[in-house]
Amino acid sequence: MPIIPKILVFAGSLRTGAFSIKTADAAMKELALQGAAVTRVSLGDYPLPLVDQDLEKEKGVPENAQKLARQIASHDGMLIASPEYNASIPPLLKNAIDWVSRVRRDGGRPFKPFDGKVAALCSSSDGNFAGTRGLYHLRAVLMACQVEVITPQCSVARASEAFDEDGQFREERLRHQMETVCRTLMERAAMFSTRIEP
């Protein structure tokens, strides 16, 4: 019986009306359409202090980092929709990844939440670069965490004009990009499933 891949979807922004949130919503709809079991979360549900090894030594890894780590571990793959800050990764997203990478144990047993996971990346910007410069850095960070990042990505330029009233992409080119990203992610995630059920 074929595995129905479980995919975790989130955006790298919390701003009301953020283009990355709209892109994550479009990805969630496409993944569901293609038959994935999709979980949509917000990084705002897991507020975290700045990564601080003195804090970690004193109090341990924050509970919200543990909770996000368990979410990641219980899925086969992730789709991250990110904005671009100064041609790089937004601090909210980088901080969350860094904290999750510090999670080494859960309930007394060894635990590597990123181990064997597959990720797809999307970006969005109101400029012509579509946030793609930030994805180079995000890709490198995730690969350093032992995440397999698929090659196809969906980058939304001129994002204020890219979505219709229903949150769908106006351009066929973007719809095709997202379909390819989601299909590839699902195929790879099902192939290498290592999820840890809670």
Residue frames as qw, qx, qy, qz and C-alpha x, y, z in Angstrom:
[[0.000, 0.889, 0.457, 0.000, 0.00, 0.00, 0.00],
 [0.429, 0.527, -0.041, 0.732, 1.53, 3.35, -1.01],
 [0.365, -0.403, -0.438, 0.716, 2.57, 5.73, 1.75],
 [0.049, 0.898, 0.322, 0.295, 0.51, 8.91, 1.99],
 [0.507, 0.177, -0.290, 0.792, 3.22, 11.46, 2.75],
 [0.317, -0.844, -0.380, 0.208, 2.72, 13.75, 5.73],
 [0.450, 0.419, 0.039, 0.788, 3.92, 17.25, 4.92],
 [0.306, -0.701, -0.359, 0.534, 4.41, 20.12, 7.35],
 [0.334, 0.627, 0.280, 0.646, 3.85, 23.57, 5.81],
 [0.323, -0.796, -0.281, 0.428, 4.85, 26.89, 7.34],
 [0.368, 0.847, 0.050, 0.381, 5.93, 30.40, 6.38],
 [0.625, -0.034, -0.279, 0.728, 9.01, 32.31, 7.50],
 [0.026, -0.285, 0.043, -0.957, 6.96, 35.39, 8.37],
 [0.073, -0.468, -0.792, 0.385, 4.23, 36.34, 10.85],
 [0.073, 0.211, -0.020, -0.975, 3.26, 39.68, 9.30],
 [0.493, 0.528, 0.569, -0.393, -0.43, 40.12, 8.56],
 [0.608, 0.752, 0.058, -0.248, -0.90, 39.77, 4.81],
 [0.299, -0.604, 0.646, 0.358, 2.66, 38.48, 4.28],
 [0.639, 0.474, -0.435, -0.421, 3.29, 37.17, 0.78],
 [0.183, 0.307, -0.930, 0.088, 5.06, 34.12, 2.24],
 [0.414, 0.125, 0.736, -0.521, 1.88, 33.23, 4.16],
 [0.687, 0.475, 0.020, -0.550, -0.14, 33.44, 0.94],
 [0.466, 0.493, -0.708, -0.193, 2.46, 31.28, -0.80],
 [0.092, -0.154, 0.936, -0.303, 2.32, 28.72, 2.03],
 [0.588, 0.284, 0.473, -0.591, -1.48, 28.67, 1.74],
 [0.664, 0.522, -0.312, -0.435, -1.24, 28.04, -2.01],
 [0.261, 0.395, -0.880, 0.030, 1.24, 25.22, -1.37],
 [0.351, -0.009, 0.802, -0.483, -1.02, 23.67, 1.27],
 [0.704, 0.397, 0.188, -0.558, -3.94, 23.60, -1.19],
 [0.592, 0.536, -0.540, -0.266, -1.82, 22.05, -3.93],
 [0.042, 0.310, -0.926, 0.210, -0.35, 19.39, -1.63],
 [0.514, 0.147, 0.660, -0.528, -3.84, 18.44, -0.44],
 [0.695, 0.503, -0.103, -0.504, -5.04, 18.31, -4.05],
 [0.506, 0.489, -0.703, -0.101, -2.23, 15.90, -4.86],
 [0.860, -0.220, -0.437, -0.148, -3.17, 13.64, -1.94],
 [0.386, 0.263, -0.625, 0.626, -0.75, 14.56, 0.83],
 [0.506, -0.702, -0.486, 0.122, -1.71, 14.68, 4.50],
 [0.304, 0.555, -0.099, 0.768, -0.94, 18.32, 5.23],
 [0.461, -0.683, -0.418, 0.383, -0.34, 20.06, 8.56],
 [0.243, 0.719, 0.056, 0.649, -0.23, 23.85, 8.48],
 [0.557, -0.612, -0.343, 0.445, 1.48, 25.62, 11.37],
 [0.148, 0.924, -0.057, 0.346, 2.69, 29.12, 12.15],
 [0.582, 0.178, -0.479, 0.632, 6.06, 29.83, 13.73],
 [0.246, -0.500, 0.170, -0.813, 4.10, 32.26, 15.87],
 [0.855, -0.375, -0.201, -0.297, 2.71, 29.20, 17.68],
 [0.888, -0.169, -0.186, 0.385, 6.26, 28.42, 18.83],
 [0.030, 0.957, -0.165, 0.237, 7.69, 31.70, 20.20],
 [0.886, -0.097, -0.153, 0.426, 11.39, 31.32, 20.97],
 [0.286, -0.881, 0.163, 0.341, 14.13, 33.48, 22.50],
 [0.462, 0.761, -0.451, -0.062, 17.21, 34.20, 20.43],
 [0.931, 0.031, -0.303, 0.202, 19.57, 31.24, 20.34],
 [0.143, -0.801, 0.435, -0.385, 21.83, 31.61, 23.36],
 [0.722, 0.102, -0.668, 0.147, 24.09, 28.79, 24.56],
 [0.028, 0.203, -0.629, 0.750, 24.28, 30.31, 28.06],
 [0.640, -0.071, 0.133, -0.754, 20.48, 30.17, 28.22],
 [0.840, 0.111, -0.472, -0.242, 20.54, 26.61, 26.88],
 [0.459, 0.212, -0.745, 0.436, 23.11, 25.58, 29.49],
 [0.177, -0.142, 0.528, -0.818, 21.07, 27.14, 32.28],
 [0.613, 0.150, 0.357, -0.689, 17.55, 26.10, 31.26],
 [0.523, 0.125, 0.824, 0.178, 17.95, 23.60, 28.43],
 [0.027, 0.163, 0.619, 0.768, 16.40, 23.81, 24.97],
 [0.390, 0.052, 0.223, -0.892, 13.11, 25.76, 25.17],
 [0.490, 0.235, 0.802, -0.249, 9.93, 23.69, 25.28],
 [0.575, 0.678, 0.112, -0.444, 8.60, 25.38, 22.13],
 [0.250, 0.607, -0.697, -0.290, 11.70, 24.21, 20.23],
 [0.255, -0.084, 0.957, -0.106, 10.99, 20.69, 21.49],
 [0.554, 0.479, 0.540, -0.416, 7.37, 20.98, 20.34],
 [0.504, 0.717, -0.241, -0.416, 8.37, 22.21, 16.88],
 [0.024, 0.466, -0.873, -0.140, 11.01, 19.46, 16.68],
 [0.425, 0.133, 0.870, -0.211, 8.33, 16.85, 17.40],
 [0.588, 0.642, 0.201, -0.450, 6.13, 18.32, 14.67],
 [0.344, 0.682, -0.560, -0.320, 8.97, 18.07, 12.17],
 [0.134, -0.301, 0.944, -0.020, 9.88, 14.53, 13.26],
 [0.507, 0.281, 0.748, -0.324, 6.27, 13.33, 12.90],
 [0.610, 0.703, 0.060, -0.359, 6.18, 14.36, 9.22],
 [0.853, 0.169, 0.324, 0.372, 7.93, 13.00, 6.17],
 [0.470, 0.303, 0.206, 0.803, 8.72, 16.39, 4.72],
 [0.097, -0.689, -0.300, 0.653, 8.42, 20.15, 5.04],
 [0.372, 0.617, 0.352, 0.598, 7.48, 22.94, 2.69],
 [0.327, -0.588, -0.229, 0.703, 8.82, 26.30, 3.81],
 [0.306, 0.784, 0.327, 0.431, 7.65, 29.54, 2.20],
 [0.534, -0.481, -0.164, 0.676, 10.10, 32.29, 3.05],
 [0.204, 0.978, 0.037, -0.010, 10.45, 36.01, 2.53],
 [0.734, 0.258, -0.122, 0.616, 13.90, 37.48, 1.90],
 [0.325, -0.934, -0.049, 0.141, 15.59, 39.85, 4.35],
 [0.088, -0.849, 0.461, 0.243, 18.68, 41.64, 3.03],
 [0.608, 0.483, -0.589, -0.224, 19.18, 38.89, 0.43],
 [0.200, 0.227, -0.916, 0.264, 19.13, 36.20, 3.13],
 [0.409, -0.382, -0.828, -0.017, 17.02, 34.23, 5.62],
 [0.352, -0.706, -0.050, -0.612, 14.58, 36.10, 7.88],
 [0.012, 0.428, -0.732, 0.531, 15.67, 35.97, 11.54],
 [0.745, -0.147, 0.299, -0.577, 12.43, 34.34, 12.74],
 [0.942, 0.235, -0.174, -0.163, 13.00, 31.34, 10.48],
 [0.523, 0.501, -0.600, 0.340, 16.75, 31.05, 11.08],
 [0.265, -0.435, 0.607, -0.609, 16.27, 31.19, 14.85],
 [0.871, -0.057, 0.197, -0.447, 13.63, 28.44, 14.74],
 [0.872, 0.351, -0.341, 0.036, 15.85, 26.18, 12.62],
 [0.274, 0.544, -0.634, 0.477, 18.84, 26.80, 14.89],
 [0.510, -0.350, 0.530, -0.580, 16.89, 25.95, 18.04],
 [0.949, 0.082, 0.041, -0.300, 15.41, 22.77, 16.53],
 [0.712, 0.478, -0.481, 0.181, 18.91, 21.71, 15.50],
 [0.041, -0.512, 0.663, -0.545, 19.89, 21.90, 19.21],
 [0.834, -0.201, 0.212, -0.469, 17.27, 19.26, 20.16],
 [0.278, 0.451, -0.848, -0.021, 19.21, 16.07, 20.84],
 [0.087, -0.098, -0.960, 0.246, 16.99, 14.11, 23.20],
 [0.533, -0.264, -0.174, -0.785, 13.25, 13.60, 23.75],
 [0.869, -0.347, -0.006, -0.354, 11.96, 11.79, 26.81],
 [0.628, -0.566, 0.532, 0.056, 15.46, 10.60, 27.60],
 [0.819, 0.177, 0.474, 0.270, 16.09, 9.00, 24.21],
 [0.292, -0.267, 0.410, 0.822, 18.32, 10.26, 21.39],
 [0.384, 0.749, 0.516, -0.160, 16.36, 12.42, 18.98],
 [0.248, -0.240, 0.388, 0.855, 17.35, 14.06, 15.70],
 [0.447, 0.601, 0.465, -0.471, 14.24, 15.83, 14.33],
 [0.387, 0.716, -0.288, -0.505, 15.80, 16.80, 10.99],
 [0.293, -0.328, 0.869, 0.229, 17.29, 13.38, 10.30],
 [0.271, 0.206, 0.899, 0.274, 16.02, 11.90, 7.03],
 [0.289, 0.718, 0.446, -0.449, 13.64, 14.76, 6.31],
 [0.396, 0.327, 0.515, 0.686, 12.95, 16.19, 2.86],
 [0.015, 0.677, 0.293, -0.675, 12.18, 19.88, 2.30],
 [0.386, 0.585, 0.462, 0.543, 10.83, 22.03, -0.49],
 [0.244, -0.431, -0.164, 0.853, 11.45, 25.77, -0.60],
 [0.221, 0.761, 0.483, 0.372, 9.30, 28.61, -1.87],
 [0.299, -0.298, -0.159, 0.892, 9.91, 32.34, -1.76],
 [0.153, 0.807, 0.517, 0.239, 8.01, 35.52, -2.47],
 [0.307, -0.388, -0.060, 0.867, 8.76, 39.19, -2.85],
 [0.357, 0.830, 0.320, -0.286, 7.20, 42.25, -4.40],
 [0.004, 0.740, -0.470, -0.481, 10.42, 42.74, -6.36],
 [0.733, 0.487, -0.362, -0.307, 11.65, 41.02, -9.50],
 [0.179, 0.455, -0.860, 0.146, 14.10, 38.74, -7.68],
 [0.779, -0.236, -0.409, -0.412, 11.16, 36.92, -6.02],
 [0.659, -0.618, 0.342, -0.258, 13.14, 36.23, -2.85],
 [0.946, 0.230, -0.219, 0.072, 15.37, 33.68, -4.57],
 [0.322, 0.626, -0.541, 0.460, 18.60, 35.00, -3.04],
 [0.506, -0.475, 0.490, -0.527, 17.40, 34.09, 0.43],
 [0.971, 0.009, 0.047, -0.236, 16.67, 30.52, -0.68],
 [0.657, 0.491, -0.508, 0.264, 20.34, 29.89, -1.51],
 [0.039, -0.475, 0.644, -0.598, 21.19, 30.52, 2.14],
 [0.752, -0.185, 0.306, -0.553, 18.16, 28.63, 3.45],
 [0.922, 0.255, -0.271, -0.103, 19.06, 25.63, 1.30],
 [0.464, 0.480, -0.620, 0.411, 22.61, 25.61, 2.68],
 [0.334, -0.401, 0.553, -0.650, 21.43, 25.86, 6.30],
 [0.885, -0.044, 0.150, -0.438, 18.96, 22.98, 5.93],
 [0.839, 0.356, -0.406, 0.071, 21.54, 20.81, 4.19],
 [0.170, 0.498, -0.662, 0.533, 23.91, 21.44, 7.11],
 [0.572, -0.224, 0.499, -0.612, 21.11, 20.07, 9.33],
 [0.191, -0.083, 0.968, 0.141, 21.06, 16.87, 7.20],
 [0.563, 0.528, 0.436, -0.463, 17.80, 17.76, 5.45],
 [0.414, 0.157, 0.678, 0.588, 17.48, 16.76, 1.80],
 [0.252, 0.622, 0.141, -0.728, 16.30, 19.84, -0.10],
 [0.655, 0.449, 0.576, 0.194, 14.68, 19.10, -3.46],
 [0.372, -0.023, 0.336, 0.865, 15.85, 21.01, -6.52],
 [0.014, -0.603, -0.522, -0.603, 12.54, 22.43, -7.81],
 [0.147, -0.399, -0.484, 0.765, 11.37, 25.58, -6.04],
 [0.107, 0.756, 0.551, 0.337, 8.60, 28.11, -6.54],
 [0.310, -0.301, -0.164, 0.887, 9.51, 31.79, -6.35],
 [0.139, 0.801, 0.576, 0.080, 6.80, 34.44, -6.61],
 [0.299, -0.006, 0.062, 0.952, 7.87, 37.81, -8.04],
 [0.241, -0.208, -0.164, -0.934, 5.68, 40.96, -7.90],
 [0.155, -0.221, -0.940, 0.209, 3.74, 39.12, -5.21],
 [0.226, 0.339, 0.399, -0.822, 1.24, 41.91, -4.56],
 [0.562, 0.365, -0.237, -0.703, -0.21, 41.15, -8.01],
 [0.180, 0.271, -0.928, -0.181, 0.41, 37.40, -8.11],
 [0.065, 0.223, 0.938, -0.259, -2.67, 36.10, -6.23],
 [0.278, -0.413, -0.503, -0.706, -6.35, 36.29, -7.15],
 [0.494, -0.470, 0.145, -0.717, -9.22, 36.77, -4.69],
 [0.947, -0.219, -0.123, -0.199, -9.22, 33.03, -3.86],
 [0.522, -0.688, 0.496, 0.092, -5.51, 32.97, -3.08],
 [0.872, 0.217, 0.367, 0.240, -4.64, 31.16, -6.30],
 [0.358, -0.364, 0.385, 0.768, -1.78, 32.17, -8.58],
 [0.495, 0.698, 0.082, -0.511, -2.88, 34.28, -11.52],
 [0.325, 0.643, -0.607, -0.335, -0.07, 33.02, -13.78],
 [0.974, 0.107, -0.129, -0.153, -0.09, 29.52, -15.24],
 [0.543, 0.524, -0.553, 0.354, 3.71, 29.47, -14.93],
 [0.201, -0.449, 0.617, -0.614, 3.51, 29.80, -11.14],
 [0.861, -0.099, 0.189, -0.462, 0.76, 27.20, -10.88],
 [0.892, 0.318, -0.320, 0.036, 2.93, 24.78, -12.84],
 [0.263, 0.544, -0.624, 0.494, 5.96, 25.55, -10.65],
 [0.488, -0.355, 0.517, -0.607, 4.01, 24.85, -7.48],
 [0.949, 0.074, -0.015, -0.305, 2.56, 21.62, -8.89],
 [0.737, 0.429, -0.474, 0.221, 6.09, 20.42, -9.71],
 [0.012, -0.514, 0.621, -0.592, 7.46, 21.39, -6.30],
 [0.690, -0.236, 0.387, -0.564, 4.64, 19.61, -4.45],
 [0.953, 0.198, -0.150, -0.174, 4.78, 16.49, -6.60],
 [0.579, 0.483, -0.561, 0.342, 8.54, 16.17, -6.25],
 [0.223, -0.464, 0.588, -0.625, 8.40, 16.76, -2.49],
 [0.841, -0.125, 0.227, -0.474, 5.71, 14.12, -2.03],
 [0.899, 0.308, -0.312, -0.008, 7.58, 11.55, -4.11],
 [0.407, 0.480, -0.612, 0.480, 10.85, 12.04, -2.23],
 [0.395, -0.405, 0.488, -0.665, 9.18, 12.23, 1.18],
 [0.927, -0.043, 0.063, -0.368, 7.28, 8.98, 0.60],
 [0.798, 0.397, -0.432, 0.140, 10.45, 7.30, -0.60],
 [0.432, 0.301, -0.597, 0.605, 12.49, 8.18, 2.48],
 [0.558, -0.653, -0.161, -0.487, 9.85, 8.23, 5.21],
 [0.484, 0.076, -0.686, 0.538, 11.44, 8.28, 8.70],
 [0.344, -0.578, -0.004, -0.740, 8.64, 9.99, 10.59],
 [0.220, -0.034, -0.832, 0.508, 8.31, 9.41, 14.32],
 [0.385, -0.596, -0.525, -0.469, 4.68, 9.24, 15.34],
 [0.167, -0.485, 0.424, -0.747, 3.92, 11.17, 18.57]]
